[in-house]
Amino acid sequence: MYNLGSSTIEEFQSLSAAMFTLFRCFTDGCSAYDGTPLSERLREEFGIAFSVGYVLIMMLVTVGIFNMIMAIFLDNAVASAVRRKQKELGESAPAIEEEIKRVVVKLIDPSIEFRLSSATRTSLVKKVLRSTKALGSSHTLRSQGGLSPWNAEFDKMKQNGITVDRKTFLAWTEVHEFLDVLERADVDISNRFELFDILDVDMGGLLELDEVVTGLMKLRGPPSKNELVSIRLQVRLLTRLQQLQVAPKNES
């Protein structure tokens, strides 16, 4: 453009002016110093050859290169956000699991919260008095005061063989506290009426308490590469076992 228009077009009088003019045409609008469309002046000057070249170059730069740069930037941003999300899910897993167990225990036995709170307060007072008399250690008080009874109650219910049927689980999906825990756990509840079928792997119509908690923990966040690879390896193992069982029958 510098060689072609340096003699007649002011915007291309020098190499630096020509480079900056091209930069403006690709980014800020192709206009001359007086505000008139520079592309139209160049079309009148060089004819159809300029028009075709101008269209092709603009398509290459704006649709091709700029979109490729934007796609790379968005891909890196999304990948970084997914890695950060997976890290947050891993760090919050113990607290979320205990919170799910607490809600499940409350839904099974609504009166247990009052009984546990009363028992916990009484037990805590006794421990404080006993620790104060024995050691007077503030570290001991902090460590004993942080114990939670919900896991113990969950284990008791699990040992008693308590299960959850479809009707009960669907009733849980209408409880605000249960839905709130699922949202904080980053479990997709847009299809909450299908959660029972997802968790009921053996299609027995009943869910053990471990199946409820473990299944909900597996549903947290977006699917990761590790989960997809794990599924592929398990399918490969099942296929191999099936082939080993079929082989002796074919030989006989």
N, C-alpha and C positions, 0 to 999 in steps of 0.2 A: 504493500500500500504506500510505503514511503517513496519507492521508486516511481510508482504510477501517478501519485497525486501531489508530489512535492512542488510541481510547477504551477498548479492551478488551484489547489485547495489549501486554505490556510491551516487547517487542522493537521496537515501532513507535511508542513514546511521543514521539519527536522525529524530525526530518528526518535528522539525522546517524545516529541509531540505526537508522532504517529503511534508509538507504543501506548501512550496514555489514552489516546483517542480510541484505540481498539479495546483497551481495558474498559473504558466507559461504555462502549457499544455492547460489551458482553455482560455488564453488571448494572449500570445506572441509566441506560437508555441512550440510543445512538442519535445525539443531537449536535448540531454545529455550535460555534461560539455565539452566534446570533439567535439561537433557540430553534432554528428550523431543522427539520429532519435531515440528518446527514446521509442516511441510507438512500433517501430519494434523490438527493443531489448526486450521489455516486452512481445511482442507476441511470440518471440522465447523462452522466459523463461517460460511463463505460458500457451501458446497454444491458442486454439480457444475460451476458456472461457474468456480470457482477451479481445480478439478481439470483441466479442459480447458485453461485458460490456462496453468497451471503446466507441463503436459506440453509444450505448444507452445513456450513460452518456453525451457524447458530443452533441448528438441531444437534450437532455433535457436541458442542460445548455445554448448552443448557440442559438438553435432555440426556446426553450421555455422560459427560465428565462430572458435571455438578451433581446429578442424581447418584452417580457411583460414589462420590465423596460423601453425600448425605447418607447413602445406604450403609457404607462402612462405619460412619459415625454412629448411626442408630443401632447397627448390629453390635458394636462394642459396648454401647450404653446398655442395651438389653441384656447382653451376656454378663456385664458387671452387676446389673441389678439382680439377675437370677442367682449369681454366686453369692451376693450379699444376702439375698432372701434365704437361700439354703443354709447359710451360716447362722442366721438368726433363728431359723427353725430348729437347727441342731442344738443351739445354746438354750433355747426355751423349752426343749422337749421334756425334761424332768418336771418342771413346774406345770406344764400343760397336762401331762399325764396324770399328775396328782389332782389337778383341778377336774379333769374328766371323771376320775374315780370318785371324787367328792360328790359331784353332781349325780352320778349313777347311784351311789349309796343313798343320797337324799331322795331320789325318785323312787327307789325301791321301798325305803322306809322313811316317810316324811317326818316321823317323830324322833329320828335318831339324832338330828342336829341339837335338839334341846337336851337330850340325855347325854350326848357327848360333851356339850358345852358345860353342863353342870359337873359331870365327872372330871373334865379337864381342869376346871377351876379348883375343885376340891383336891385333886392330885397335885396340881401345881403349888397350892398353898402348903401342902404337906412336904413336898420336896424342898420348897424354899425354907421352911422352918428347919427341916432336917439338915439341909446343906449349910444353913447359917450356923446352927449349933455345932456341926462337925468341923467345917472348914472355914466358913466365912469367905468363900472364894466367889468373886463376881463372875469369873469365867465359867464356873460350874453352873451358876444360875442361868447364864445365857444359853449354854448348851442344852440344859434340860428343858428350858422354857420353849425351845424351838421344835420340840417333838410334835408330830401330827398324828392323830388317831385314825385318820381316814383310811390310810393304807391297811391298817390292822382290821378295820371293819370290812373293807373290801375283800381281804383275804378270808375272813370268816364266812362272808356270803358265798365266796367262790368255793370254799370247802364244803359248804352245805348244799352245793349243787344247784344254786339258784340260776335259772335261765330266763331269757326274755323272748316272748313270742312276738309275732308281727303286730298284733293289735296293741300290745303294750308299747312297743317301740314307736309305732305311729303316733300314739298318744304322747310320747316324750317329745316328738318333733313339733308339738303344739305348745310346749312349755317354753316360756321366754328365757328362763335361766339356762336351759339345755341349748337352745339356739344361740344364746349369747356366748357360751363356752365354745361352741363349734366355730363361731365367727372369729373369736380371739385365737382359736387354734388354726385358723386359716383353712378350714374345711368348707368346701363349696356346698352351700345349703340350698342352691337354686333348685336342685332335684332331690330335696330331702326325703320325699316320699319313696325314692328308690334306694335310699341308703340301706334299708334292711336287706334287700336282695343283693346288694354289693357285699355286705358283711357276711351274709349267710353263704359261705363258700360251699359247704357240703349240701346245701339246699334241703336241710332237715326241718326247716320251719321254726327252729329255736336257736337262739344265740346264747352261748356261754358268756359270762362276764369278761373273761379274757379276750374273747372274740370281739366284743364291743369296743373295749379300750384299745386293743392292738390294731383293729381295723380302722378305727377313727384316727389313730396316730399315723397310720400309713397313708391316709387320705389328706394329710396336711400338705398345703402348698402345691406348686406345679410338679408334674412328673420330672424326675431327674434321670440323668444318663445312667447312674448306677442301678436304678430300678429297672430300666429297660434292658440293660445287660443281664441283670439277675433273672428276669423273666425269660430271656432268650436261652440262658444256660440251663434253667430248669426245664424248659420245653425240650431242649436237646437231650437232657438226662432222661426224661420220660420217654422220648422217642427211642433212645438206646435200650432202655429197659423193656419196652414193648417189642423191639426187634429180637432181644435175647429170649423173650418168652415165646415168640412165634417160631424161631429157628428150630428148636427141638421138634416141634409138631410137624414142620415141613420135612425134616429128615426121616421121621418115622412114617 
